[in-house]
Every structure is written in C-alpha cells, then in structure tokens.
Amino acid sequence: MASVRKIGRKGFTAWLLVCVLACSGPVVAQEIRLNLADGFDFPVGKPNGEGYYKSRGLRLRPPPHFGEDWNGRAGGDSDLRDPVYAVAEGIVTYAYNVGGGWGNVVLTRHAFRDPSSGQVKFIDTLSGHLDKILVKTGQVVKRGQQLGTLGNNFGMYPAHLHFEMRHDISIGMLRNNTPSDMTHWADPSEFINQHRRLNRNGHPVPVPTGTYPEYKGFKGL
C-alpha cells in the first residue's frame, strides 16, 4: 500500500487513481518535496512528554480507540491551552474545526527512512480536540514546532490531546472503513520510542498530499 512502501512517480499515480475511484468526495493529487524526519518526539511536554501521562492508549478491538489520550498530571483542565507540537518535520495536510466529537483537528504528514528496510515511508499524525489551531493546511513544520493548543473540544471533555498515528495515509477523517489492524494504524508511543533518532540523509524526497477526500463534518469520536 502507498503508505508503507517507497512510492515511485508511476506507483503513486496508479495508487491515487484507485483511491479516487474507491473514495467518495474530491481528492486533489499533489506532490511536494520534504526533508526526511530526523526522529520523532512526543506531542506534548516536548521532547519526552514531561508533565503528562497517557490516560488511554491504542485499542483496535471493539470498541476501538485509534490513538492515545494525553493529559496533564495535575488533572482536570489544568493542561487547557498547553502547547501541542509537531512530533517530527512534516507538512500539515488538514487543519480544520470539524465540530462534533472532534473539534479542532490538525493532520500532519511525515516522511522517514525506515531503520530496518532503508525504505522511505510515510506516516500521518492527528492532533484532536485542540483549543486553537496555529498552522494552516499546506504549511511545512519543523520537529517541535507548535501546531496549536491543547483543548477540551469547547467544553465537551476534560482537557486532553487525542493523538493518532497512521501508516495508511488515505484515512484522513474517514476512519470507519479502515481495517482495525497494525497495517493501517500505529501505536503512537511505541512508534515514537522506536524512532527517536533517524538517518535523514540530507536529501528532500517526494511526498504525496491530497490523498484523502475533503471532509468537513463528523458526528462523533
């Protein structure tokens, strides 16, 4: 699949055509060049999550929870409006208030060289329930750059960050049709801990964007 293999120009074009035929809504193909990530950090309390704890983890069995919830150790809304950071260098592919159970969401795409295979791979990160979004779609961000502030989805929940990592870069905001397995999803803490330092190799690589349908509404998390 496109998110877990090195994508050549012909392969990317063929894969994108399949996505366009299979998905509802417009998909606009684009390709940019980005530096490879030189490693991954945690999205709060950078770089190591200091001052926070993981209150919920990844759970792929029903009922699924596709990421992690990060809370400040003082509890309640004590972490409201704390900084939320980019875990690695990448590009913002989605920055929007979708309402419902999500609120403000930022999706960021990262390219990295897999240590075991040496192949260039891509992974998407999602930061949800933000109080404020401080970046725009199409913006290139650095590792540790602030994406927004931690929120409570406008009072719906106690303040926390809902954070996901996806090997499948076609998911976007449409998770229901994606199989609940580790081919499509990553355990965020496990992935970050295994990729703290990476060989960037110094050369920008082509990164596909516009790989999922436009989406501007959601009825629940």
PAZADO-295317 format. One line per field, with one value per residue: y, z, x of N, C-alpha, C in turn; residue in one letter; residue number from 1. Coordinates in steps of 0.1 Angstrom, whole numbers, padded with zeros to 4 digits. Layout:
N
n_y (Y,...) .
n_z (Z,...) .
n_x (X,...) .
ca_y (Y,...) .
ca_z (Z,...) .
ca_x (X,...) .
c_y (Y,...) .
c_z (Z,...) .
c_x (X,...) .
residu (A,...) .
num (NUM,...) .
# end
This chain:
221
n_y (-0012,0024,0039,0024,0017,0024,0050,0053,0076,0066,0046,0060,0075,0055,0044,0065,0069,0046,0053,0075,0064,0047,0062,0085,0119,0147,0143,0157,0155,0160,0167,0172,0182,0171,0173,0144,0131,0135,0122,0113,0129,0133,0146,0164,0182,0185,0172,0147,0141,0152,0159,0150,0123,0092,0086,0070,0044,0030,0010,-0016,-0036,-0041,-0019,0003,0024,0046,0058,0077,0092,0121,0136,0163,0160,0172,0170,0173,0203,0214,0214,0228,0247,0243,0239,0221,0200,0195,0163,0156,0167,0178,0181,0200,0186,0189,0211,0221,0229,0205,0201,0183,0154,0159,0186,0210,0200,0188,0174,0159,0151,0130,0121,0094,0075,0041,0023,-0005,-0015,0005,0019,0047,0059,0068,0086,0095,0120,0127,0154,0160,0177,0203,0235,0258,0262,0267,0266,0261,0244,0228,0240,0237,0222,0221,0198,0197,0222,0244,0233,0239,0246,0227,0213,0211,0203,0225,0224,0199,0177,0168,0186,0173,0158,0142,0118,0105,0080,0071,0045,0043,0065,0074,0077,0101,0119,0099,0072,0049,0030,0018,-0009,-0023,-0028,-0033,-0028,-0005,0013,0028,0023,0050,0058,0036,0036,0062,0059,0039,0053,0075,0087,0092,0085,0111,0117,0139,0147,0161,0145,0132,0137,0125,0144,0154,0129,0119,0121,0154,0166,0178,0175,0158,0133,0122,0108) .
n_z (0000,-0004,0018,0031,0015,-0005,-0027,-0061,-0089,-0109,-0095,-0075,-0090,-0100,-0076,-0066,-0084,-0079,-0054,-0059,-0073,-0055,-0032,-0017,-0025,-0034,-0044,-0045,-0063,-0053,-0051,-0031,-0021,0007,0036,0050,0082,0111,0133,0160,0184,0214,0214,0234,0262,0253,0248,0256,0267,0292,0323,0316,0312,0297,0294,0280,0257,0225,0210,0192,0191,0193,0215,0193,0200,0184,0189,0212,0244,0259,0290,0313,0343,0365,0363,0355,0339,0339,0320,0300,0270,0269,0250,0219,0199,0168,0160,0144,0116,0089,0068,0071,0064,0069,0086,0106,0120,0127,0142,0161,0178,0175,0172,0169,0146,0136,0110,0101,0079,0076,0064,0065,0069,0070,0096,0095,0069,0052,0034,0022,0040,0049,0073,0090,0114,0139,0156,0180,0193,0198,0214,0201,0167,0152,0128,0092,0065,0042,0052,0059,0086,0114,0135,0167,0165,0173,0169,0178,0206,0235,0240,0251,0235,0233,0258,0259,0268,0296,0295,0271,0249,0220,0202,0172,0151,0118,0095,0072,0047,0035,0051,0065,0078,0077,0092,0096,0075,0075,0080,0113,0121,0125,0102,0091,0112,0138,0170,0189,0211,0211,0184,0184,0204,0192,0171,0177,0169,0137,0105,0084,0059,0044,0019,0003,-0003,-0025,-0015,-0013,-0013,-0007,-0005,0006,0008,0008,0039,0061,0084,0113,0133,0157,0180) .
n_x (0008,0003,0012,0032,0052,0081,0074,0073,0071,0053,0041,0028,0010,-0007,-0017,-0031,-0051,-0067,-0076,-0091,-0112,-0123,-0130,-0154,-0161,-0140,-0106,-0076,-0048,-0014,0021,0049,0082,0100,0121,0135,0123,0143,0139,0115,0095,0075,0041,0033,0047,0073,0107,0099,0074,0071,0056,0031,0007,-0004,-0036,-0054,-0048,-0039,-0064,-0075,-0094,-0130,-0149,-0132,-0103,-0085,-0061,-0041,-0048,-0037,-0029,-0025,-0005,-0016,-0043,-0079,-0088,-0063,-0043,-0053,-0050,-0023,0008,0008,0027,0045,0055,0076,0095,0075,0045,0015,-0015,-0041,-0062,-0086,-0117,-0139,-0161,-0186,-0177,-0150,-0139,-0114,-0089,-0057,-0039,-0009,0017,0045,0077,0100,0130,0129,0144,0149,0145,0155,0139,0120,0093,0059,0040,0011,0001,-0024,-0038,-0062,-0092,-0083,-0077,-0069,-0059,-0028,-0015,-0016,-0032,-0011,0012,0046,0062,0085,0102,0091,0078,0052,0019,-0007,-0029,-0037,-0069,-0104,-0124,-0141,-0154,-0166,-0153,-0131,-0100,-0077,-0053,-0061,-0044,-0032,-0015,-0009,-0002,-0015,-0020,-0043,-0065,-0074,-0101,-0119,-0125,-0140,-0142,-0117,-0096,-0091,-0063,-0027,-0014,-0026,-0027,-0007,0008,0011,0030,0048,0057,0070,0090,0106,0116,0132,0156,0168,0182,0185,0197,0199,0186,0159,0127,0101,0068,0035,0005,-0029,-0043,-0066,-0102,-0119,-0132,-0156,-0171,-0184,-0199,-0193,-0168) .
ca_y (0000,0036,0044,0016,0013,0035,0053,0060,0085,0058,0039,0070,0079,0044,0042,0077,0066,0037,0060,0084,0056,0040,0071,0095,0132,0151,0141,0166,0150,0169,0161,0182,0176,0174,0166,0133,0133,0130,0115,0117,0133,0133,0158,0173,0181,0181,0162,0134,0140,0155,0166,0144,0109,0086,0081,0059,0040,0024,-0002,-0019,-0044,-0033,-0007,0007,0037,0046,0066,0079,0105,0126,0145,0169,0152,0179,0166,0183,0212,0221,0215,0235,0257,0240,0237,0208,0202,0186,0152,0155,0175,0173,0191,0200,0182,0192,0220,0225,0226,0197,0200,0170,0149,0162,0199,0214,0189,0190,0162,0163,0140,0129,0111,0090,0063,0030,0018,-0019,-0017,0016,0025,0059,0056,0080,0083,0107,0122,0135,0160,0164,0184,0214,0247,0267,0258,0277,0263,0261,0233,0231,0246,0228,0224,0215,0190,0206,0234,0243,0232,0245,0245,0216,0218,0202,0203,0235,0221,0186,0167,0174,0189,0163,0157,0129,0118,0092,0079,0062,0041,0044,0079,0077,0077,0114,0119,0089,0061,0038,0020,0014,-0021,-0021,-0036,-0025,-0024,0008,0021,0027,0026,0062,0058,0026,0041,0073,0053,0032,0062,0088,0093,0086,0090,0119,0115,0152,0150,0161,0134,0135,0133,0128,0150,0152,0115,0115,0131,0165,0162,0190,0173,0145,0132,0116,0102) .
ca_z (0000,-0006,0030,0037,0005,-0012,-0038,-0073,-0095,-0116,-0085,-0068,-0099,-0101,-0064,-0064,-0093,-0072,-0043,-0064,-0077,-0043,-0021,-0020,-0023,-0043,-0040,-0054,-0062,-0053,-0046,-0027,-0016,0021,0042,0059,0096,0117,0145,0164,0198,0219,0210,0245,0271,0244,0237,0262,0273,0306,0329,0310,0312,0288,0301,0272,0247,0213,0212,0179,0193,0196,0207,0191,0202,0174,0193,0226,0251,0268,0300,0323,0355,0376,0361,0351,0328,0343,0309,0289,0263,0268,0236,0212,0190,0157,0165,0135,0104,0080,0062,0075,0054,0073,0098,0104,0131,0121,0151,0167,0189,0172,0174,0161,0143,0127,0105,0096,0072,0078,0056,0072,0064,0080,0100,0092,0055,0045,0025,0026,0043,0053,0084,0094,0128,0141,0169,0180,0204,0201,0217,0189,0156,0149,0115,0081,0055,0033,0058,0063,0100,0119,0147,0179,0162,0179,0160,0184,0220,0240,0243,0257,0225,0236,0270,0258,0276,0303,0285,0268,0235,0213,0193,0164,0141,0108,0084,0060,0045,0028,0061,0067,0088,0075,0098,0097,0065,0075,0089,0126,0123,0126,0089,0089,0124,0146,0184,0189,0220,0206,0172,0187,0211,0183,0160,0183,0161,0124,0094,0074,0046,0038,0006,0002,-0010,-0029,-0006,-0018,-0005,-0013,-0006,0011,0004,0017,0049,0069,0094,0119,0143,0170,0180) .
ca_x (0000,0011,0018,0042,0062,0087,0065,0078,0061,0043,0033,0019,-0001,-0016,-0024,-0040,-0063,-0075,-0082,-0102,-0123,-0129,-0134,-0163,-0156,-0129,-0093,-0068,-0034,-0003,0033,0059,0094,0102,0132,0131,0124,0155,0135,0102,0093,0061,0034,0032,0058,0084,0105,0097,0061,0073,0044,0019,0006,-0013,-0048,-0059,-0039,-0044,-0071,-0081,-0105,-0142,-0150,-0118,-0098,-0075,-0049,-0038,-0052,-0026,-0034,-0015,-0005,-0024,-0057,-0089,-0085,-0050,-0035,-0060,-0042,-0009,0013,0008,0039,0048,0064,0087,0094,0064,0036,0002,-0024,-0055,-0063,-0100,-0127,-0149,-0172,-0190,-0168,-0136,-0135,-0102,-0081,-0046,-0033,0004,0023,0059,0084,0111,0137,0127,0157,0151,0145,0161,0130,0113,0079,0052,0031,0003,-0003,-0036,-0039,-0076,-0098,-0074,-0084,-0066,-0050,-0018,-0009,-0025,-0031,0000,0024,0057,0065,0097,0101,0090,0071,0038,0007,-0019,-0030,-0045,-0082,-0114,-0134,-0151,-0161,-0173,-0145,-0119,-0089,-0067,-0049,-0063,-0033,-0032,-0005,-0015,0006,-0023,-0021,-0055,-0076,-0079,-0110,-0129,-0118,-0149,-0140,-0103,-0095,-0085,-0051,-0014,-0010,-0031,-0026,0005,0008,0020,0042,0057,0064,0079,0101,0114,0121,0136,0167,0168,0191,0178,0203,0201,0180,0144,0120,0087,0058,0022,-0005,-0042,-0045,-0079,-0113,-0122,-0141,-0159,-0181,-0183,-0210,-0189,-0155) .
c_y (0012,0041,0036,0011,0026,0038,0060,0068,0077,0051,0048,0073,0068,0042,0053,0074,0056,0044,0069,0076,0050,0049,0081,0108,0135,0148,0148,0161,0161,0161,0172,0174,0181,0168,0154,0137,0127,0123,0120,0119,0131,0146,0168,0172,0178,0181,0148,0132,0144,0163,0160,0129,0104,0080,0070,0056,0035,0011,-0005,-0029,-0036,-0031,-0001,0021,0038,0054,0066,0092,0109,0137,0151,0162,0159,0176,0177,0191,0220,0223,0222,0246,0255,0238,0223,0210,0192,0176,0151,0165,0169,0184,0189,0197,0185,0200,0226,0221,0218,0195,0186,0166,0152,0176,0203,0203,0193,0177,0167,0150,0141,0118,0107,0077,0052,0024,0004,-0022,-0007,0023,0038,0055,0069,0076,0096,0107,0130,0141,0166,0171,0197,0226,0257,0259,0269,0275,0262,0249,0237,0237,0235,0232,0216,0207,0199,0219,0233,0243,0239,0244,0234,0221,0207,0201,0213,0231,0207,0176,0175,0175,0177,0164,0143,0128,0104,0093,0068,0058,0044,0059,0083,0078,0091,0114,0108,0075,0048,0027,0014,0002,-0017,-0030,-0027,-0023,-0009,0018,0019,0030,0038,0061,0047,0030,0052,0068,0045,0040,0075,0095,0085,0092,0098,0119,0128,0156,0150,0150,0138,0129,0136,0135,0149,0138,0110,0126,0142,0161,0174,0187,0159,0144,0125,0110,0087) .
c_z (0000,0006,0035,0027,0000,-0025,-0049,-0079,-0102,-0106,-0077,-0077,-0099,-0088,-0062,-0072,-0086,-0061,-0048,-0068,-0065,-0033,-0026,-0018,-0032,-0036,-0050,-0052,-0062,-0048,-0043,-0023,-0002,0025,0050,0074,0102,0131,0150,0179,0201,0216,0221,0254,0264,0251,0242,0269,0288,0311,0324,0312,0302,0295,0294,0261,0234,0216,0199,0180,0196,0211,0205,0196,0195,0177,0208,0231,0261,0277,0308,0336,0366,0374,0357,0339,0331,0331,0297,0284,0264,0253,0232,0201,0179,0162,0157,0124,0095,0074,0068,0063,0057,0086,0098,0117,0124,0131,0157,0178,0187,0176,0164,0159,0133,0123,0098,0090,0073,0069,0065,0066,0074,0083,0096,0077,0047,0035,0031,0028,0048,0064,0087,0109,0129,0155,0170,0193,0208,0205,0206,0180,0152,0136,0104,0072,0045,0039,0062,0078,0104,0132,0159,0177,0168,0168,0165,0199,0224,0244,0250,0248,0229,0248,0270,0267,0286,0293,0284,0253,0230,0202,0186,0155,0131,0097,0071,0058,0037,0038,0062,0079,0087,0080,0097,0087,0065,0085,0102,0128,0122,0113,0086,0100,0131,0160,0186,0198,0215,0194,0176,0194,0202,0172,0166,0175,0148,0115,0084,0060,0038,0025,0007,-0006,-0014,-0020,-0012,-0008,-0013,-0015,0001,0008,0014,0026,0059,0079,0100,0130,0156,0169,0183) .
c_x (0009,0018,0030,0052,0069,0079,0073,0067,0050,0034,0024,0007,-0012,-0024,-0034,-0053,-0073,-0083,-0093,-0114,-0130,-0135,-0145,-0157,-0144,-0116,-0084,-0053,-0024,0009,0043,0071,0097,0115,0127,0132,0137,0152,0121,0102,0078,0054,0031,0044,0071,0098,0100,0083,0061,0061,0031,0019,-0005,-0024,-0055,-0049,-0046,-0052,-0078,-0092,-0118,-0144,-0136,-0115,-0085,-0062,-0047,-0044,-0042,-0032,-0023,-0016,-0013,-0039,-0066,-0085,-0072,-0041,-0041,-0051,-0027,-0004,0012,0018,0038,0058,0076,0085,0083,0057,0022,-0007,-0038,-0055,-0076,-0107,-0138,-0161,-0174,-0181,-0153,-0132,-0123,-0093,-0069,-0040,-0019,0010,0039,0065,0096,0117,0136,0141,0160,0153,0153,0152,0124,0099,0073,0043,0024,0001,-0015,-0035,-0054,-0080,-0090,-0083,-0082,-0057,-0041,-0011,-0020,-0022,-0020,0012,0034,0061,0078,0094,0101,0083,0057,0028,-0005,-0018,-0040,-0058,-0091,-0126,-0146,-0160,-0168,-0166,-0136,-0108,-0080,-0064,-0053,-0053,-0033,-0020,-0010,-0005,-0002,-0026,-0034,-0067,-0082,-0088,-0120,-0123,-0127,-0146,-0125,-0102,-0087,-0074,-0038,-0008,-0014,-0028,-0012,0002,0017,0032,0052,0065,0074,0092,0111,0120,0126,0147,0168,0178,0183,0184,0204,0194,0165,0138,0106,0077,0044,0013,-0018,-0046,-0058,-0090,-0115,-0133,-0144,-0170,-0180,-0193,-0206,-0175,-0155) .
residu (M,A,S,V,R,K,I,G,R,K,G,F,T,A,W,L,L,V,C,V,L,A,C,S,G,P,V,V,A,Q,E,I,R,L,N,L,A,D,G,F,D,F,P,V,G,K,P,N,G,E,G,Y,Y,K,S,R,G,L,R,L,R,P,P,P,H,F,G,E,D,W,N,G,R,A,G,G,D,S,D,L,R,D,P,V,Y,A,V,A,E,G,I,V,T,Y,A,Y,N,V,G,G,G,W,G,N,V,V,L,T,R,H,A,F,R,D,P,S,S,G,Q,V,K,F,I,D,T,L,S,G,H,L,D,K,I,L,V,K,T,G,Q,V,V,K,R,G,Q,Q,L,G,T,L,G,N,N,F,G,M,Y,P,A,H,L,H,F,E,M,R,H,D,I,S,I,G,M,L,R,N,N,T,P,S,D,M,T,H,W,A,D,P,S,E,F,I,N,Q,H,R,R,L,N,R,N,G,H,P,V,P,V,P,T,G,T,Y,P,E,Y,K,G,F,K,G,L) .
num (1,2,3,4,5,6,7,8,9,10,11,12,13,14,15,16,17,18,19,20,21,22,23,24,25,26,27,28,29,30,31,32,33,34,35,36,37,38,39,40,41,42,43,44,45,46,47,48,49,50,51,52,53,54,55,56,57,58,59,60,61,62,63,64,65,66,67,68,69,70,71,72,73,74,75,76,77,78,79,80,81,82,83,84,85,86,87,88,89,90,91,92,93,94,95,96,97,98,99,100,101,102,103,104,105,106,107,108,109,110,111,112,113,114,115,116,117,118,119,120,121,122,123,124,125,126,127,128,129,130,131,132,133,134,135,136,137,138,139,140,141,142,143,144,145,146,147,148,149,150,151,152,153,154,155,156,157,158,159,160,161,162,163,164,165,166,167,168,169,170,171,172,173,174,175,176,177,178,179,180,181,182,183,184,185,186,187,188,189,190,191,192,193,194,195,196,197,198,199,200,201,202,203,204,205,206,207,208,209,210,211,212,213,214,215,216,217,218,219,220,221) .
# end
